[in-house]
Amino acid sequence: MSEEYETISEDVKELVVARLGVMPLNYKLSMGDEGTFTINELISEVNNNTRVGREVARIQLNFIKALTTGKFIETLNKK
C-alpha cells in the first residue's frame, strides 16, 4: 500500500492529538504548499487522516523516536 493511502492507527492518533493538545493555541505550523495550520486545524487533520494529518503524525513519531534513542540530545550536543 502506498504511503499516500496509509491510515493513522487510533493509538497514534491519540498520542499525536495529546501532544498537539499541550501546545499553545496561538501556535501555527507551516506545511509548505499545504498552507499554515493552527493547533485545532492540525488536530482535525490528524483525526480525519488527511495527507497533512499523516505527515504531522509521521513528524511527531520521528521526534519521539529521536528522544527515546538519544539522537535528539546527540544532535543538540554536536558542535
PyMOL Python script that loads the backbone (N, CA, C, O; Angstrom):
from pymol import cmd

cmd.read_pdbstr("""\
ATOM      1  N   MET A   1       0.847  -1.178   0.000  1.00  0.00           N
ATOM      2  CA  MET A   1       0.000   0.000   0.000  1.00  0.00           C
ATOM      3  C   MET A   1       0.891   1.238   0.000  1.00  0.00           C
ATOM      4  O   MET A   1       1.870   1.289   0.744  1.00  0.00           O
ATOM      5  N   SER A   2       0.572   2.227  -0.812  1.00  0.00           N
ATOM      6  CA  SER A   2       1.416   3.409  -0.861  1.00  0.00           C
ATOM      7  C   SER A   2       1.224   4.242   0.391  1.00  0.00           C
ATOM      8  O   SER A   2       0.173   4.206   1.030  1.00  0.00           O
ATOM      9  N   GLU A   3       2.267   4.996   0.728  1.00  0.00           N
ATOM     10  CA  GLU A   3       2.229   5.841   1.921  1.00  0.00           C
ATOM     11  C   GLU A   3       1.080   6.841   1.859  1.00  0.00           C
ATOM     12  O   GLU A   3       0.532   7.222   2.894  1.00  0.00           O
ATOM     13  N   GLU A   4       0.716   7.265   0.660  1.00  0.00           N
ATOM     14  CA  GLU A   4      -0.357   8.247   0.476  1.00  0.00           C
ATOM     15  C   GLU A   4      -1.671   7.765   1.066  1.00  0.00           C
ATOM     16  O   GLU A   4      -2.471   8.572   1.540  1.00  0.00           O
ATOM     17  N   TYR A   5      -1.902   6.451   1.042  1.00  0.00           N
ATOM     18  CA  TYR A   5      -3.198   5.926   1.469  1.00  0.00           C
ATOM     19  C   TYR A   5      -3.157   5.204   2.812  1.00  0.00           C
ATOM     20  O   TYR A   5      -4.168   4.655   3.250  1.00  0.00           O
ATOM     21  N   GLU A   6      -2.002   5.200   3.466  1.00  0.00           N
ATOM     22  CA  GLU A   6      -1.922   4.561   4.772  1.00  0.00           C
ATOM     23  C   GLU A   6      -2.776   5.339   5.766  1.00  0.00           C
ATOM     24  O   GLU A   6      -2.920   6.557   5.663  1.00  0.00           O
ATOM     25  N   THR A   7      -3.328   4.627   6.712  1.00  0.00           N
ATOM     26  CA  THR A   7      -4.124   5.296   7.731  1.00  0.00           C
ATOM     27  C   THR A   7      -3.330   5.400   9.019  1.00  0.00           C
ATOM     28  O   THR A   7      -2.390   4.640   9.253  1.00  0.00           O
ATOM     29  N   ILE A   8      -3.720   6.344   9.839  1.00  0.00           N
ATOM     30  CA  ILE A   8      -3.100   6.537  11.138  1.00  0.00           C
ATOM     31  C   ILE A   8      -3.856   5.650  12.120  1.00  0.00           C
ATOM     32  O   ILE A   8      -5.081   5.732  12.212  1.00  0.00           O
ATOM     33  N   SER A   9      -3.143   4.810  12.847  1.00  0.00           N
ATOM     34  CA  SER A   9      -3.809   3.950  13.830  1.00  0.00           C
ATOM     35  C   SER A   9      -4.428   4.813  14.928  1.00  0.00           C
ATOM     36  O   SER A   9      -4.008   5.948  15.155  1.00  0.00           O
ATOM     37  N   GLU A  10      -5.415   4.268  15.594  1.00  0.00           N
ATOM     38  CA  GLU A  10      -6.091   5.009  16.671  1.00  0.00           C
ATOM     39  C   GLU A  10      -5.123   5.337  17.805  1.00  0.00           C
ATOM     40  O   GLU A  10      -5.228   6.403  18.411  1.00  0.00           O
ATOM     41  N   ASP A  11      -4.185   4.439  18.101  1.00  0.00           N
ATOM     42  CA  ASP A  11      -3.196   4.702  19.153  1.00  0.00           C
ATOM     43  C   ASP A  11      -2.302   5.881  18.787  1.00  0.00           C
ATOM     44  O   ASP A  11      -2.015   6.739  19.622  1.00  0.00           O
ATOM     45  N   VAL A  12      -1.867   5.914  17.534  1.00  0.00           N
ATOM     46  CA  VAL A  12      -1.009   7.010  17.081  1.00  0.00           C
ATOM     47  C   VAL A  12      -1.800   8.314  17.061  1.00  0.00           C
ATOM     48  O   VAL A  12      -1.288   9.353  17.477  1.00  0.00           O
ATOM     49  N   LYS A  13      -3.033   8.271  16.586  1.00  0.00           N
ATOM     50  CA  LYS A  13      -3.871   9.478  16.600  1.00  0.00           C
ATOM     51  C   LYS A  13      -3.978  10.029  18.008  1.00  0.00           C
ATOM     52  O   LYS A  13      -3.813  11.228  18.233  1.00  0.00           O
ATOM     53  N   GLU A  14      -4.260   9.137  18.963  1.00  0.00           N
ATOM     54  CA  GLU A  14      -4.419   9.561  20.353  1.00  0.00           C
ATOM     55  C   GLU A  14      -3.142  10.215  20.881  1.00  0.00           C
ATOM     56  O   GLU A  14      -3.198  11.250  21.544  1.00  0.00           O
ATOM     57  N   LEU A  15      -1.994   9.606  20.584  1.00  0.00           N
ATOM     58  CA  LEU A  15      -0.708  10.143  21.025  1.00  0.00           C
ATOM     59  C   LEU A  15      -0.428  11.509  20.395  1.00  0.00           C
ATOM     60  O   LEU A  15      -0.052  12.453  21.089  1.00  0.00           O
ATOM     61  N   VAL A  16      -0.613  11.606  19.087  1.00  0.00           N
ATOM     62  CA  VAL A  16      -0.322  12.853  18.377  1.00  0.00           C
ATOM     63  C   VAL A  16      -1.273  13.964  18.823  1.00  0.00           C
ATOM     64  O   VAL A  16      -0.843  15.095  19.048  1.00  0.00           O
ATOM     65  N   VAL A  17      -2.550  13.648  18.950  1.00  0.00           N
ATOM     66  CA  VAL A  17      -3.526  14.647  19.392  1.00  0.00           C
ATOM     67  C   VAL A  17      -3.188  15.115  20.806  1.00  0.00           C
ATOM     68  O   VAL A  17      -3.319  16.302  21.104  1.00  0.00           O
ATOM     69  N   ALA A  18      -2.756  14.211  21.679  1.00  0.00           N
ATOM     70  CA  ALA A  18      -2.369  14.596  23.040  1.00  0.00           C
ATOM     71  C   ALA A  18      -1.166  15.532  23.020  1.00  0.00           C
ATOM     72  O   ALA A  18      -1.124  16.514  23.760  1.00  0.00           O
ATOM     73  N   ARG A  19      -0.193  15.224  22.173  1.00  0.00           N
ATOM     74  CA  ARG A  19       0.991  16.102  22.076  1.00  0.00           C
ATOM     75  C   ARG A  19       0.607  17.471  21.524  1.00  0.00           C
ATOM     76  O   ARG A  19       1.066  18.498  22.023  1.00  0.00           O
ATOM     77  N   LEU A  20      -0.234  17.481  20.493  1.00  0.00           N
ATOM     78  CA  LEU A  20      -0.669  18.760  19.927  1.00  0.00           C
ATOM     79  C   LEU A  20      -1.502  19.545  20.939  1.00  0.00           C
ATOM     80  O   LEU A  20      -1.443  20.774  20.977  1.00  0.00           O
ATOM     81  N   GLY A  21      -2.273  18.837  21.754  1.00  0.00           N
ATOM     82  CA  GLY A  21      -3.162  19.472  22.711  1.00  0.00           C
ATOM     83  C   GLY A  21      -2.462  20.257  23.804  1.00  0.00           C
ATOM     84  O   GLY A  21      -3.089  21.097  24.450  1.00  0.00           O
ATOM     85  N   VAL A  22      -1.184  20.008  24.028  1.00  0.00           N
ATOM     86  CA  VAL A  22      -0.459  20.757  25.056  1.00  0.00           C
ATOM     87  C   VAL A  22       0.315  21.943  24.484  1.00  0.00           C
ATOM     88  O   VAL A  22       0.978  22.672  25.222  1.00  0.00           O
ATOM     89  N   MET A  23       0.228  22.130  23.184  1.00  0.00           N
ATOM     90  CA  MET A  23       0.903  23.266  22.553  1.00  0.00           C
ATOM     91  C   MET A  23       0.049  24.525  22.729  1.00  0.00           C
ATOM     92  O   MET A  23      -1.174  24.440  22.841  1.00  0.00           O
ATOM     93  N   PRO A  24       0.696  25.685  22.753  1.00  0.00           N
ATOM     94  CA  PRO A  24      -0.066  26.933  22.874  1.00  0.00           C
ATOM     95  C   PRO A  24      -1.060  27.076  21.718  1.00  0.00           C
ATOM     96  O   PRO A  24      -0.744  26.740  20.576  1.00  0.00           O
ATOM     97  N   LEU A  25      -2.250  27.572  22.019  1.00  0.00           N
ATOM     98  CA  LEU A  25      -3.283  27.696  20.993  1.00  0.00           C
ATOM     99  C   LEU A  25      -2.911  28.668  19.882  1.00  0.00           C
ATOM    100  O   LEU A  25      -3.451  28.582  18.779  1.00  0.00           O
ATOM    101  N   ASN A  26      -1.996  29.592  20.158  1.00  0.00           N
ATOM    102  CA  ASN A  26      -1.594  30.539  19.113  1.00  0.00           C
ATOM    103  C   ASN A  26      -0.474  29.993  18.218  1.00  0.00           C
ATOM    104  O   ASN A  26      -0.014  30.681  17.307  1.00  0.00           O
ATOM    105  N   TYR A  27      -0.035  28.751  18.481  1.00  0.00           N
ATOM    106  CA  TYR A  27       0.996  28.087  17.677  1.00  0.00           C
ATOM    107  C   TYR A  27       0.432  27.790  16.295  1.00  0.00           C
ATOM    108  O   TYR A  27      -0.710  27.350  16.161  1.00  0.00           O
ATOM    109  N   LYS A  28       1.237  28.034  15.274  1.00  0.00           N
ATOM    110  CA  LYS A  28       0.864  27.696  13.906  1.00  0.00           C
ATOM    111  C   LYS A  28       2.027  26.969  13.259  1.00  0.00           C
ATOM    112  O   LYS A  28       3.191  27.225  13.569  1.00  0.00           O
ATOM    113  N   LEU A  29       1.695  26.061  12.358  1.00  0.00           N
ATOM    114  CA  LEU A  29       2.710  25.281  11.663  1.00  0.00           C
ATOM    115  C   LEU A  29       2.513  25.427  10.172  1.00  0.00           C
ATOM    116  O   LEU A  29       1.424  25.185   9.652  1.00  0.00           O
ATOM    117  N   SER A  30       3.574  25.827   9.484  1.00  0.00           N
ATOM    118  CA  SER A  30       3.530  25.934   8.031  1.00  0.00           C
ATOM    119  C   SER A  30       3.926  24.593   7.442  1.00  0.00           C
ATOM    120  O   SER A  30       4.957  24.022   7.796  1.00  0.00           O
ATOM    121  N   MET A  31       3.091  24.098   6.537  1.00  0.00           N
ATOM    122  CA  MET A  31       3.337  22.807   5.891  1.00  0.00           C
ATOM    123  C   MET A  31       3.592  23.017   4.398  1.00  0.00           C
ATOM    124  O   MET A  31       3.014  22.330   3.556  1.00  0.00           O
ATOM    125  N   GLY A  32       4.457  23.966   4.086  1.00  0.00           N
ATOM    126  CA  GLY A  32       4.830  24.217   2.701  1.00  0.00           C
ATOM    127  C   GLY A  32       3.648  24.593   1.835  1.00  0.00           C
ATOM    128  O   GLY A  32       2.892  25.505   2.169  1.00  0.00           O
ATOM    129  N   ASP A  33       3.482  23.889   0.717  1.00  0.00           N
ATOM    130  CA  ASP A  33       2.405  24.184  -0.227  1.00  0.00           C
ATOM    131  C   ASP A  33       1.015  23.914   0.350  1.00  0.00           C
ATOM    132  O   ASP A  33       0.020  24.408  -0.182  1.00  0.00           O
ATOM    133  N   GLU A  34       0.936  23.134   1.433  1.00  0.00           N
ATOM    134  CA  GLU A  34      -0.352  22.797   2.041  1.00  0.00           C
ATOM    135  C   GLU A  34      -0.944  23.974   2.807  1.00  0.00           C
ATOM    136  O   GLU A  34      -2.158  24.038   3.001  1.00  0.00           O
ATOM    137  N   GLY A  35      -0.096  24.909   3.246  1.00  0.00           N
ATOM    138  CA  GLY A  35      -0.580  26.078   3.969  1.00  0.00           C
ATOM    139  C   GLY A  35      -0.124  26.091   5.412  1.00  0.00           C
ATOM    140  O   GLY A  35       0.723  25.297   5.820  1.00  0.00           O
ATOM    141  N   THR A  36      -0.693  26.998   6.173  1.00  0.00           N
ATOM    142  CA  THR A  36      -0.385  27.171   7.584  1.00  0.00           C
ATOM    143  C   THR A  36      -1.588  26.724   8.394  1.00  0.00           C
ATOM    144  O   THR A  36      -2.730  27.035   8.056  1.00  0.00           O
ATOM    145  N   PHE A  37      -1.321  25.989   9.469  1.00  0.00           N
ATOM    146  CA  PHE A  37      -2.382  25.374  10.252  1.00  0.00           C
ATOM    147  C   PHE A  37      -2.272  25.762  11.717  1.00  0.00           C
ATOM    148  O   PHE A  37      -1.172  25.850  12.262  1.00  0.00           O
ATOM    149  N   THR A  38      -3.423  25.995  12.355  1.00  0.00           N
ATOM    150  CA  THR A  38      -3.479  26.198  13.796  1.00  0.00           C
ATOM    151  C   THR A  38      -3.461  24.829  14.476  1.00  0.00           C
ATOM    152  O   THR A  38      -3.575  23.797  13.816  1.00  0.00           O
ATOM    153  N   ILE A  39      -3.318  24.833  15.784  1.00  0.00           N
ATOM    154  CA  ILE A  39      -3.341  23.577  16.533  1.00  0.00           C
ATOM    155  C   ILE A  39      -4.651  22.830  16.299  1.00  0.00           C
ATOM    156  O   ILE A  39      -4.644  21.628  16.034  1.00  0.00           O
ATOM    157  N   ASN A  40      -5.775  23.542  16.399  1.00  0.00           N
ATOM    158  CA  ASN A  40      -7.073  22.889  16.200  1.00  0.00           C
ATOM    159  C   ASN A  40      -7.205  22.320  14.792  1.00  0.00           C
ATOM    160  O   ASN A  40      -7.784  21.250  14.610  1.00  0.00           O
ATOM    161  N   GLU A  41      -6.680  23.016  13.805  1.00  0.00           N
ATOM    162  CA  GLU A  41      -6.716  22.504  12.432  1.00  0.00           C
ATOM    163  C   GLU A  41      -5.841  21.266  12.289  1.00  0.00           C
ATOM    164  O   GLU A  41      -6.216  20.313  11.606  1.00  0.00           O
ATOM    165  N   LEU A  42      -4.666  21.279  12.938  1.00  0.00           N
ATOM    166  CA  LEU A  42      -3.782  20.112  12.883  1.00  0.00           C
ATOM    167  C   LEU A  42      -4.440  18.900  13.537  1.00  0.00           C
ATOM    168  O   LEU A  42      -4.359  17.788  13.017  1.00  0.00           O
ATOM    169  N   ILE A  43      -5.084  19.116  14.665  1.00  0.00           N
ATOM    170  CA  ILE A  43      -5.788  18.023  15.337  1.00  0.00           C
ATOM    171  C   ILE A  43      -6.874  17.463  14.418  1.00  0.00           C
ATOM    172  O   ILE A  43      -7.041  16.247  14.318  1.00  0.00           O
ATOM    173  N   SER A  44      -7.591  18.329  13.765  1.00  0.00           N
ATOM    174  CA  SER A  44      -8.638  17.896  12.839  1.00  0.00           C
ATOM    175  C   SER A  44      -8.036  17.106  11.670  1.00  0.00           C
ATOM    176  O   SER A  44      -8.589  16.087  11.257  1.00  0.00           O
ATOM    177  N   GLU A  45      -6.918  17.573  11.149  1.00  0.00           N
ATOM    178  CA  GLU A  45      -6.246  16.875  10.044  1.00  0.00           C
ATOM    179  C   GLU A  45      -5.815  15.471  10.473  1.00  0.00           C
ATOM    180  O   GLU A  45      -5.969  14.515   9.713  1.00  0.00           O
ATOM    181  N   VAL A  46      -5.280  15.347  11.678  1.00  0.00           N
ATOM    182  CA  VAL A  46      -4.866  14.039  12.185  1.00  0.00           C
ATOM    183  C   VAL A  46      -6.090  13.142  12.345  1.00  0.00           C
ATOM    184  O   VAL A  46      -6.093  11.999  11.888  1.00  0.00           O
ATOM    185  N   ASN A  47      -7.119  13.658  12.989  1.00  0.00           N
ATOM    186  CA  ASN A  47      -8.328  12.857  13.225  1.00  0.00           C
ATOM    187  C   ASN A  47      -9.007  12.425  11.933  1.00  0.00           C
ATOM    188  O   ASN A  47      -9.624  11.362  11.883  1.00  0.00           O
ATOM    189  N   ASN A  48      -8.899  13.237  10.890  1.00  0.00           N
ATOM    190  CA  ASN A  48      -9.529  12.918   9.604  1.00  0.00           C
ATOM    191  C   ASN A  48      -8.610  12.155   8.656  1.00  0.00           C
ATOM    192  O   ASN A  48      -8.984  11.868   7.519  1.00  0.00           O
ATOM    193  N   ASN A  49      -7.397  11.826   9.129  1.00  0.00           N
ATOM    194  CA  ASN A  49      -6.452  11.022   8.348  1.00  0.00           C
ATOM    195  C   ASN A  49      -6.142  11.621   6.979  1.00  0.00           C
ATOM    196  O   ASN A  49      -6.033  10.902   5.985  1.00  0.00           O
ATOM    197  N   THR A  50      -6.000  12.947   6.939  1.00  0.00           N
ATOM    198  CA  THR A  50      -5.648  13.603   5.681  1.00  0.00           C
ATOM    199  C   THR A  50      -4.150  13.465   5.429  1.00  0.00           C
ATOM    200  O   THR A  50      -3.404  12.986   6.283  1.00  0.00           O
ATOM    201  N   ARG A  51      -3.732  13.885   4.264  1.00  0.00           N
ATOM    202  CA  ARG A  51      -2.304  13.850   3.948  1.00  0.00           C
ATOM    203  C   ARG A  51      -1.513  14.680   4.956  1.00  0.00           C
ATOM    204  O   ARG A  51      -0.462  14.247   5.427  1.00  0.00           O
ATOM    205  N   VAL A  52      -2.012  15.867   5.287  1.00  0.00           N
ATOM    206  CA  VAL A  52      -1.348  16.716   6.282  1.00  0.00           C
ATOM    207  C   VAL A  52      -1.341  16.017   7.637  1.00  0.00           C
ATOM    208  O   VAL A  52      -0.322  16.024   8.328  1.00  0.00           O
ATOM    209  N   GLY A  53      -2.453  15.420   8.024  1.00  0.00           N
ATOM    210  CA  GLY A  53      -2.529  14.716   9.298  1.00  0.00           C
ATOM    211  C   GLY A  53      -1.544  13.571   9.392  1.00  0.00           C
ATOM    212  O   GLY A  53      -0.912  13.377  10.430  1.00  0.00           O
ATOM    213  N   ARG A  54      -1.407  12.808   8.312  1.00  0.00           N
ATOM    214  CA  ARG A  54      -0.441  11.701   8.288  1.00  0.00           C
ATOM    215  C   ARG A  54       0.986  12.221   8.386  1.00  0.00           C
ATOM    216  O   ARG A  54       1.829  11.604   9.036  1.00  0.00           O
ATOM    217  N   GLU A  55       1.259  13.344   7.750  1.00  0.00           N
ATOM    218  CA  GLU A  55       2.606  13.926   7.809  1.00  0.00           C
ATOM    219  C   GLU A  55       2.910  14.441   9.219  1.00  0.00           C
ATOM    220  O   GLU A  55       4.018  14.254   9.723  1.00  0.00           O
ATOM    221  N   VAL A  56       1.938  15.082   9.848  1.00  0.00           N
ATOM    222  CA  VAL A  56       2.117  15.558  11.225  1.00  0.00           C
ATOM    223  C   VAL A  56       2.372  14.365  12.146  1.00  0.00           C
ATOM    224  O   VAL A  56       3.248  14.428  13.009  1.00  0.00           O
ATOM    225  N   ALA A  57       1.621  13.291  11.971  1.00  0.00           N
ATOM    226  CA  ALA A  57       1.823  12.087  12.782  1.00  0.00           C
ATOM    227  C   ALA A  57       3.218  11.518  12.552  1.00  0.00           C
ATOM    228  O   ALA A  57       3.892  11.128  13.505  1.00  0.00           O
ATOM    229  N   ARG A  58       3.654  11.466  11.304  1.00  0.00           N
ATOM    230  CA  ARG A  58       4.994  10.946  10.993  1.00  0.00           C
ATOM    231  C   ARG A  58       6.070  11.798  11.661  1.00  0.00           C
ATOM    232  O   ARG A  58       7.025  11.266  12.226  1.00  0.00           O
ATOM    233  N   ILE A  59       5.917  13.121  11.595  1.00  0.00           N
ATOM    234  CA  ILE A  59       6.887  14.037  12.206  1.00  0.00           C
ATOM    235  C   ILE A  59       6.930  13.821  13.722  1.00  0.00           C
ATOM    236  O   ILE A  59       8.007  13.733  14.311  1.00  0.00           O
ATOM    237  N   GLN A  60       5.764  13.738  14.339  1.00  0.00           N
ATOM    238  CA  GLN A  60       5.703  13.536  15.785  1.00  0.00           C
ATOM    239  C   GLN A  60       6.340  12.210  16.188  1.00  0.00           C
ATOM    240  O   GLN A  60       7.090  12.153  17.163  1.00  0.00           O
ATOM    241  N   LEU A  61       6.049  11.151  15.451  1.00  0.00           N
ATOM    242  CA  LEU A  61       6.636   9.849  15.770  1.00  0.00           C
ATOM    243  C   LEU A  61       8.153   9.851  15.597  1.00  0.00           C
ATOM    244  O   LEU A  61       8.872   9.255  16.398  1.00  0.00           O
ATOM    245  N   ASN A  62       8.636  10.519  14.558  1.00  0.00           N
ATOM    246  CA  ASN A  62      10.087  10.623  14.372  1.00  0.00           C
ATOM    247  C   ASN A  62      10.736  11.393  15.513  1.00  0.00           C
ATOM    248  O   ASN A  62      11.830  11.044  15.958  1.00  0.00           O
ATOM    249  N   PHE A  63      10.068  12.437  15.987  1.00  0.00           N
ATOM    250  CA  PHE A  63      10.600  13.220  17.106  1.00  0.00           C
ATOM    251  C   PHE A  63      10.660  12.352  18.365  1.00  0.00           C
ATOM    252  O   PHE A  63      11.666  12.354  19.074  1.00  0.00           O
ATOM    253  N   ILE A  64       9.590  11.616  18.642  1.00  0.00           N
ATOM    254  CA  ILE A  64       9.564  10.746  19.819  1.00  0.00           C
ATOM    255  C   ILE A  64      10.669   9.695  19.725  1.00  0.00           C
ATOM    256  O   ILE A  64      11.344   9.415  20.716  1.00  0.00           O
ATOM    257  N   LYS A  65      10.855   9.116  18.549  1.00  0.00           N
ATOM    258  CA  LYS A  65      11.927   8.129  18.361  1.00  0.00           C
ATOM    259  C   LYS A  65      13.293   8.758  18.611  1.00  0.00           C
ATOM    260  O   LYS A  65      14.161   8.146  19.234  1.00  0.00           O
ATOM    261  N   ALA A  66      13.478   9.974  18.127  1.00  0.00           N
ATOM    262  CA  ALA A  66      14.756  10.663  18.340  1.00  0.00           C
ATOM    263  C   ALA A  66      14.993  10.922  19.829  1.00  0.00           C
ATOM    264  O   ALA A  66      16.122  10.812  20.307  1.00  0.00           O
ATOM    265  N   LEU A  67      13.941  11.262  20.554  1.00  0.00           N
ATOM    266  CA  LEU A  67      14.078  11.471  22.000  1.00  0.00           C
ATOM    267  C   LEU A  67      14.438  10.189  22.721  1.00  0.00           C
ATOM    268  O   LEU A  67      15.320  10.174  23.579  1.00  0.00           O
ATOM    269  N   THR A  68      13.750   9.109  22.369  1.00  0.00           N
ATOM    270  CA  THR A  68      13.941   7.853  23.104  1.00  0.00           C
ATOM    271  C   THR A  68      15.243   7.149  22.765  1.00  0.00           C
ATOM    272  O   THR A  68      15.750   6.372  23.575  1.00  0.00           O
ATOM    273  N   THR A  69      15.789   7.401  21.595  1.00  0.00           N
ATOM    274  CA  THR A  69      17.047   6.754  21.216  1.00  0.00           C
ATOM    275  C   THR A  69      18.268   7.595  21.577  1.00  0.00           C
ATOM    276  O   THR A  69      19.399   7.120  21.475  1.00  0.00           O
ATOM    277  N   GLY A  70      18.050   8.834  21.995  1.00  0.00           N
ATOM    278  CA  GLY A  70      19.163   9.716  22.340  1.00  0.00           C
ATOM    279  C   GLY A  70      19.688  10.519  21.168  1.00  0.00           C
ATOM    280  O   GLY A  70      20.594  11.334  21.342  1.00  0.00           O
ATOM    281  N   LYS A  71      19.141  10.310  19.970  1.00  0.00           N
ATOM    282  CA  LYS A  71      19.632  11.031  18.793  1.00  0.00           C
ATOM    283  C   LYS A  71      19.343  12.527  18.881  1.00  0.00           C
ATOM    284  O   LYS A  71      20.111  13.340  18.366  1.00  0.00           O
ATOM    285  N   PHE A  72      18.242  12.890  19.531  1.00  0.00           N
ATOM    286  CA  PHE A  72      17.897  14.301  19.664  1.00  0.00           C
ATOM    287  C   PHE A  72      18.952  15.028  20.490  1.00  0.00           C
ATOM    288  O   PHE A  72      19.442  16.080  20.079  1.00  0.00           O
ATOM    289  N   ILE A  73      19.308  14.477  21.654  1.00  0.00           N
ATOM    290  CA  ILE A  73      20.319  15.092  22.514  1.00  0.00           C
ATOM    291  C   ILE A  73      21.678  15.072  21.827  1.00  0.00           C
ATOM    292  O   ILE A  73      22.445  16.031  21.921  1.00  0.00           O
ATOM    293  N   GLU A  74      21.969  13.983  21.141  1.00  0.00           N
ATOM    294  CA  GLU A  74      23.233  13.862  20.414  1.00  0.00           C
ATOM    295  C   GLU A  74      23.357  14.986  19.390  1.00  0.00           C
ATOM    296  O   GLU A  74      24.414  15.603  19.256  1.00  0.00           O
ATOM    297  N   THR A  75      22.266  15.246  18.671  1.00  0.00           N
ATOM    298  CA  THR A  75      22.251  16.306  17.651  1.00  0.00           C
ATOM    299  C   THR A  75      22.423  17.677  18.312  1.00  0.00           C
ATOM    300  O   THR A  75      23.158  18.524  17.803  1.00  0.00           O
ATOM    301  N   LEU A  76      21.752  17.894  19.434  1.00  0.00           N
ATOM    302  CA  LEU A  76      21.881  19.170  20.141  1.00  0.00           C
ATOM    303  C   LEU A  76      23.287  19.407  20.657  1.00  0.00           C
ATOM    304  O   LEU A  76      23.747  20.548  20.704  1.00  0.00           O
ATOM    305  N   ASN A  77      23.975  18.344  21.043  1.00  0.00           N
ATOM    306  CA  ASN A  77      25.312  18.465  21.620  1.00  0.00           C
ATOM    307  C   ASN A  77      26.422  18.580  20.591  1.00  0.00           C
ATOM    308  O   ASN A  77      27.566  18.853  20.954  1.00  0.00           O
ATOM    309  N   LYS A  78      26.114  18.377  19.311  1.00  0.00           N
ATOM    310  CA  LYS A  78      27.144  18.491  18.283  1.00  0.00           C
ATOM    311  C   LYS A  78      27.604  19.932  18.173  1.00  0.00           C
ATOM    312  O   LYS A  78      26.813  20.870  18.277  1.00  0.00           O
ATOM    313  N   LYS A  79      28.893  20.083  17.960  1.00  0.00           N
ATOM    314  CA  LYS A  79      29.448  21.440  17.827  1.00  0.00           C
ATOM    315  C   LYS A  79      29.904  21.709  16.435  1.00  0.00           C
ATOM    316  O   LYS A  79      30.396  22.799  16.146  1.00  0.00           O
TER     317      LYS A  79
END
""", "prot")
cmd.dss("prot")
cmd.show_as("cartoon", "prot")
cmd.util.cbc("prot")
cmd.orient("prot")
